[in-house]
Amino acid sequence: MGRIVFELSGFFLLPFICYAAFLVWQQKHPAAAKKILTAKALQIQSLIGLAFVVAALLFFGLSDEKHTGPYSPAIFKDGKLIQGKVE
């Protein structure tokens, strides 16, 4: 679960990281940046980030292994932990 949350947060944060890179570029090239930058940049980035998250959810959901059998929980047997699994 943690891996999925980490990956999806990366997809969401990607536009904001790009925006930070844009701000650094803007400091070096202010004339060119004025033509690109609009007041709605943050809203557009949020929508792009949301689209990345939805696309990632669909990709991971459709490409993951399908487990349809019953779940066997993890148990201790002879002092060793035996992993839980879906049969």
Buried (B, 14 or more C-beta within 10 A) or exposed (E): EEEEEEBBEEBBBBBBEEBEEBEEEBEEEEEEBEEEBEEEEEEEBEEBBEEBBEEBBEEEEEEEEEEEEEEEEEEEEEEEEEEEEEE
